[in-house]
Amino acid sequence: MLKEIQRKITHLIGLVIPILYHYADNKRFIVVGLIFVAWLFLCLEIFRYVVPDFSSSFLKFLSPILRSHEKRGKVLGSTYFVLSSLLSVILFPQKIAVTCITFLGLGDLFAAIIGKKWGRIRILSGKSLEGSLACFVTCFVVSILVIKIKPIVGLFGAVAATAFELIPIGIDDNLTVPLMSGFVMWTVIEWAPL
């Protein structure tokens, strides 16, 4: 449980992105900043592959919070988080981008913590019904009470975020949760305006 909480601290840190973007007057500033951070993370990934000494030091330092596939050289979840945040800011209107990045930061966090601590009913890939419900409720409540999007948009977005957090499709959920929930919310707004 402690390892999972340590791992999810990156999600809490990642909430800086939607908070800054929500209050930003200049979208370009946020995009440029995210491009720079994404470039740094991609350089880190390349160094892990091509510089053995760097890779072993990196593993020694971060091993306690890395997932087994990340230790074997797969792309870090935090890299996917930054890339999906950048794509969300570029692709979606501001309110949707803020919402879908927040879904990743908080929904995935609560799914993991509640699922690990109180999850009893296993549904897919070892994930629990309780964790998935925590993800859905967190995303839905945050979308309508904090970000203040329309409830129907928040509902569809929360369902999409929960589904992509739960279903193992072979792509890291740090990439799929914000992009797919953002796409669903954008579609609801564009094609079924209320």
DRENLOKOL-312126 format. One line per field, with one value per residue: residue number from 1; residue in one letter; x, y, z of N, C-alpha, C in turn. Coordinates in steps of 0.2 Angstrom, whole numbers, plus 5000, padded with zeros to 4 digits. Each point is the difference from the previous one (the first is absolute). Layout:
N
resi	NUM	...
resn	A	...
n.x	X	...
n.y	Y	...
n.z	Z	...
ca.x	X	...
ca.y	Y	...
ca.z	Z	...
c.x	X	...
c.y	Y	...
c.z	Z	...
***
This chain:
194
resi	1	2	3	4	5	6	7	8	9	10	11	12	13	14	15	16	17	18	19	20	21	22	23	24	25	26	27	28	29	30	31	32	33	34	35	36	37	38	39	40	41	42	43	44	45	46	47	48	49	50	51	52	53	54	55	56	57	58	59	60	61	62	63	64	65	66	67	68	69	70	71	72	73	74	75	76	77	78	79	80	81	82	83	84	85	86	87	88	89	90	91	92	93	94	95	96	97	98	99	100	101	102	103	104	105	106	107	108	109	110	111	112	113	114	115	116	117	118	119	120	121	122	123	124	125	126	127	128	129	130	131	132	133	134	135	136	137	138	139	140	141	142	143	144	145	146	147	148	149	150	151	152	153	154	155	156	157	158	159	160	161	162	163	164	165	166	167	168	169	170	171	172	173	174	175	176	177	178	179	180	181	182	183	184	185	186	187	188	189	190	191	192	193	194
resn	M	L	K	E	I	Q	R	K	I	T	H	L	I	G	L	V	I	P	I	L	Y	H	Y	A	D	N	K	R	F	I	V	V	G	L	I	F	V	A	W	L	F	L	C	L	E	I	F	R	Y	V	V	P	D	F	S	S	S	F	L	K	F	L	S	P	I	L	R	S	H	E	K	R	G	K	V	L	G	S	T	Y	F	V	L	S	S	L	L	S	V	I	L	F	P	Q	K	I	A	V	T	C	I	T	F	L	G	L	G	D	L	F	A	A	I	I	G	K	K	W	G	R	I	R	I	L	S	G	K	S	L	E	G	S	L	A	C	F	V	T	C	F	V	V	S	I	L	V	I	K	I	K	P	I	V	G	L	F	G	A	V	A	A	T	A	F	E	L	I	P	I	G	I	D	D	N	L	T	V	P	L	M	S	G	F	V	M	W	T	V	I	E	W	A	P	L
n.x	5004	5006	5002	4993	5000	5006	4998	4995	5005	5002	4994	5001	5006	4998	4996	5006	5000	4995	5003	5006	4998	4997	5005	5003	5003	5006	4996	5002	5000	4994	4999	5003	4997	4994	5001	5002	4995	4996	5003	5000	4994	4999	5004	4996	4995	5002	5002	4994	4999	5003	4999	5003	5005	4997	4999	5006	5002	4997	5001	5007	4999	4997	5004	5000	5000	5005	4996	4998	4995	5000	5001	4996	4999	4994	4997	5002	4996	5005	5004	4996	5001	5006	5001	4996	5003	5006	4999	4998	5005	5003	4997	4999	4994	5001	4993	5000	5005	4998	4994	5002	5004	4995	4996	5005	5001	4993	4997	5006	5002	4994	5000	5006	4999	4994	5002	5006	4997	4995	5004	4994	4997	5003	5001	5005	5005	4996	4997	4998	4994	5003	5005	4996	4996	5005	5003	4994	4999	5007	5001	4994	5002	5007	4998	4995	5003	5005	5000	4995	5001	4996	4995	4997	5004	5000	4994	5000	5003	4996	4995	5002	5002	4995	4997	5004	4998	4994	4999	5003	5001	5005	4996	5005	4996	5006	5000	4997	5001	5005	5004	4998	5001	5005	5002	4998	5003	5005	4999	4999	5005	5004	4998	5000	5000	5001
n.y	4994	5000	4995	4998	5002	4997	4995	5000	5001	4996	4997	5001	4998	4995	5001	5001	4995	4996	5001	4999	4995	4999	5002	4997	5006	4997	4997	5004	5004	4997	5001	5006	5002	4997	5003	5005	4999	4999	5005	5003	4998	5002	5005	5001	4999	5004	5004	4998	5001	5006	5002	4994	5004	5004	4995	4997	5006	5001	4994	5001	5006	4998	4995	5003	5005	4997	4999	4994	5002	5005	4996	4997	5007	4999	5004	5005	4999	5003	4997	4994	5001	5001	4995	4997	5003	4999	4993	4999	5003	4996	4995	5001	5003	5006	5001	4997	5003	5005	4998	4999	5005	5004	4997	5001	5006	5001	4999	5000	5005	5002	4998	5002	5006	5001	4999	5003	5005	5002	5000	4998	5004	4995	5004	5004	4996	4997	5004	5004	4998	4999	4998	4996	4998	4999	4997	4997	4999	4999	4997	4997	4999	4999	4997	4998	4998	4998	4996	4997	4994	5000	4998	5001	5006	5002	4998	5002	5006	5000	4998	5004	5005	4998	5000	5006	5002	4997	5001	4994	5006	5000	5006	5004	4999	5002	4997	4995	5000	5004	4996	4994	5002	5003	4995	4996	5004	5000	4993	4999	5005	4997	4994	5001	5006	5002
n.z	5000	5004	4996	5000	5006	5001	4997	5003	5004	4994	5001	5006	4999	4997	5005	5001	4996	5002	5005	4998	4996	5005	5003	4995	4999	5000	4995	4996	5006	5001	4994	5000	5005	4998	4995	5004	5004	4995	4998	5006	5001	4994	5002	5005	4997	4996	5005	5002	4993	4999	5006	5000	5001	4995	4996	5001	4999	4995	4998	5002	4997	4995	5000	5006	4995	4997	4995	5000	4996	5005	5004	4996	5001	5002	4996	5003	5005	5004	4996	5001	5006	4999	4996	5004	5005	4997	4998	5007	5002	4996	5002	5006	5001	5002	5000	4994	4998	5003	4998	4994	5000	5003	4995	4996	5002	5000	4994	4997	5003	5000	4994	5000	5004	4997	4993	5002	5003	4996	4995	5000	4996	4998	4996	4999	4997	5005	4996	5004	5002	5006	4997	4996	5005	5003	4995	4999	5007	5001	4995	5002	5007	4999	4995	5004	5006	4998	4995	5003	4998	4994	5004	4994	4999	5006	4999	4994	5002	5005	4996	4995	5004	5003	4994	4998	5007	4999	4994	5001	4996	5005	5002	5002	5006	5001	4994	5001	5006	4999	4996	5002	5007	4998	4996	5005	5004	4996	4999	5007	5001	4995	5002	5007	4997	5006
ca.x	4996	5004	5004	4995	4999	5006	4999	4994	5002	5001	4994	4998	5004	4997	4995	5002	4998	4993	4999	5003	4997	4993	5001	5004	4997	5003	5001	5007	5005	4999	5002	5008	5003	4999	5005	5006	5000	5000	5007	5005	4998	5002	5007	5001	4998	5006	5006	4999	5001	5007	5005	5000	5001	4994	4994	5000	4999	4993	4996	5001	4997	4993	4997	4994	4994	4999	4997	5005	5001	5004	5007	5003	5002	4994	4999	4997	4993	5001	5001	4994	4996	5002	4998	4993	4998	5001	4995	4993	5000	5000	4994	4994	4998	5003	4997	5000	5007	5001	4997	5002	5007	4998	4998	5006	5003	4996	4996	5005	5002	4995	4999	5006	5000	4994	5000	5005	4998	4994	4997	4999	4996	5005	4996	5004	5007	5002	4997	4994	4994	5000	5005	4997	4995	5004	5002	4995	4997	5005	5000	4994	4999	5004	4998	4994	5001	5006	5002	4993	4998	4993	5000	5000	5007	5004	4998	5003	5008	5002	5000	5006	5006	4999	5001	5006	5004	4999	5000	5007	5001	5007	5003	5000	4995	5002	4999	4993	4994	4998	4998	4994	4995	5000	4996	4993	4997	5000	4995	4994	4999	5000	4995	4994	5000	4994
ca.y	5006	5006	5001	5002	5007	5004	5000	5005	5007	5004	5002	5006	5005	5001	5005	5007	5002	5003	5006	5006	5001	5003	5007	5003	5005	4998	4993	4999	4999	4994	4995	5000	4996	4993	4998	5000	4995	4994	4999	4997	4994	4996	4999	4995	4993	4998	4998	4993	4994	5000	5001	4995	5002	5004	4995	4997	5005	5002	4994	5000	5006	5000	4994	4999	5002	4998	4994	4995	5001	5006	4997	4996	5004	5003	5007	5001	5002	5007	5002	5000	5005	5007	5000	5000	5007	5005	4999	5002	5008	5002	4997	5001	5006	5001	4997	4993	4998	5001	4995	4993	4999	4999	4993	4996	5002	4998	4994	4994	5000	4997	4993	4996	5000	4997	4993	4996	5000	4997	4996	4993	4996	5000	5000	4999	5001	5001	5006	4999	5004	5006	5005	5003	5004	5006	5004	5003	5005	5006	5003	5003	5005	5005	5003	5004	5005	5004	5003	5003	4999	4997	4993	4994	5000	4997	4993	4996	5000	4996	4993	4999	5000	4994	4994	4999	4998	4993	4995	5000	4999	5000	5006	5002	5004	5007	5003	4999	5003	5007	5001	4997	5004	5006	4999	4998	5006	5005	4998	5002	5007	5002	4996	5000	5006	5000
ca.z	5000	5000	4994	4996	5002	4998	4993	4998	5001	4994	4998	5004	4997	4993	5001	4998	4993	4998	5005	4996	4994	5002	5002	4995	4995	4994	4999	4997	5005	5003	4995	4999	5007	5000	4995	5003	5005	4996	4997	5006	5001	4994	5000	5006	4997	4995	5004	5003	4995	4997	5005	5006	5006	5002	5001	5007	5006	4999	5003	5007	5003	4999	5000	5004	4998	4993	4998	4998	4993	4999	5002	4995	4995	4997	5001	5007	5000	5000	4993	4997	5003	4997	4993	5000	5002	4994	4994	5002	5000	4993	4996	5003	5003	5007	5006	4999	5001	5007	5003	4998	5004	5007	5001	5001	5007	5006	5000	5000	5007	5004	4998	5003	5007	5003	4998	5004	5007	5002	4994	5001	4994	4994	4993	4995	5001	5007	5002	5004	4999	5005	4997	4994	5003	5003	4994	4997	5004	5001	4993	4999	5005	4998	4994	5000	5005	5000	4993	4998	4993	5001	5003	4995	4998	5005	5001	4995	5001	5006	4998	4996	5004	5004	4995	4998	5005	5002	4995	4997	4993	4997	5000	5007	5001	5001	4994	4998	5005	4999	4993	4999	5003	4997	4993	5001	5002	4994	4995	5003	4999	4993	4996	5004	5005	5004
c.x	5004	5003	4995	4999	5006	5000	4995	5002	5002	4994	4998	5005	4998	4994	5002	4999	4993	4999	5003	4996	4993	5001	5004	4996	5003	5001	5007	5005	5000	5002	5007	5003	4999	5005	5007	5001	4999	5007	5004	4998	5002	5008	5002	4999	5006	5006	4999	5002	5007	5006	4999	5001	4995	4994	5001	5000	4993	4996	5001	4997	4992	4997	4994	4993	4998	4996	5005	5002	5004	5007	5003	5001	4994	4999	4997	4993	5000	5001	4993	4995	5001	4998	4993	4997	5002	4995	4993	5000	5000	4994	4993	4999	5003	4997	5000	5007	5001	4996	5003	5007	4999	4997	5006	5003	4997	4997	5004	5002	4995	4999	5005	4999	4994	5001	5005	4998	4993	4997	4999	4997	5005	4996	5005	5007	5002	4997	4994	4994	5000	5005	4997	4995	5003	5002	4994	4997	5004	4999	4993	4999	5004	4998	4994	5001	5006	5001	4993	4998	4993	5000	5000	5006	5004	4998	5003	5007	5002	4999	5005	5006	5000	5001	5007	5006	4999	5002	5008	5000	5007	5003	5000	4994	5001	5000	4992	4995	4999	4998	4993	4994	4999	4996	4993	4996	5000	4994	4993	4998	4998	4994	4993	5000	4993	4999
c.y	5006	5001	5003	5008	5004	5000	5006	5007	5004	5002	5006	5006	5003	5004	5007	5002	5003	5006	5006	5001	5003	5007	5004	5004	4998	4993	4998	4999	4993	4994	5000	4997	4993	4997	4999	4994	4993	4999	4997	4993	4995	4999	4995	4993	4998	4999	4994	4995	5000	5001	4995	5003	5005	4996	4997	5004	5002	4995	4999	5005	4999	4993	4998	5002	4998	4994	4995	5001	5006	4998	4997	5004	5003	5007	5001	5003	5008	5003	5001	5006	5007	5000	5000	5007	5005	4999	5003	5008	5002	4998	5003	5007	5000	4996	4992	4998	5000	4994	4993	4999	4999	4993	4995	5001	4997	4993	4994	5000	4997	4993	4996	4999	4996	4992	4996	4999	4996	4995	4992	4996	5002	5000	4999	5001	5001	5007	4999	5004	5006	5005	5004	5005	5007	5004	5004	5005	5006	5004	5004	5006	5006	5004	5005	5005	5004	5004	5003	4999	4997	4993	4995	4999	4996	4993	4996	5000	4995	4993	4998	4999	4993	4994	4999	4999	4993	4995	5000	4999	5000	5006	5003	5005	5007	5003	4999	5003	5008	5001	4998	5003	5007	5000	4999	5007	5005	4998	5001	5007	5002	4997	5000	5006	5001	5007
c.z	5000	4994	4995	5001	4997	4992	4998	5002	4994	4997	5004	4997	4993	5000	4999	4993	4999	5005	4996	4994	5001	5001	4995	4995	4993	4999	4997	5005	5003	4995	4999	5007	4999	4994	5003	5005	4996	4997	5005	5001	4995	5000	5006	4997	4995	5004	5004	4996	4998	5005	5005	5007	5003	5002	5007	5006	5000	5004	5008	5004	5000	5001	5005	4998	4992	5000	4997	4992	4999	5002	4994	4993	4996	5002	5007	5000	5000	4993	4996	5003	4997	4993	4999	5002	4994	4995	5002	4999	4992	4996	5003	5002	5007	5006	4999	5002	5008	5003	4999	5004	5007	5001	5001	5006	5006	4999	5000	5007	5005	4998	5003	5007	5003	4998	5004	5007	5001	4994	5001	4994	4994	4993	4994	5002	5007	5003	5004	4998	5004	4997	4994	5002	5003	4994	4997	5004	5000	4993	4999	5004	4998	4994	5001	5006	5000	4993	4997	4992	5001	5002	4995	4997	5005	5001	4994	5000	5006	4998	4996	5004	5004	4996	4998	5005	5002	4994	4997	4993	4997	4999	5007	5001	5002	4993	4998	5004	4998	4992	4998	5003	4997	4994	5001	5003	4995	4995	5003	4999	4993	4997	5003	5004	5004	5002
***
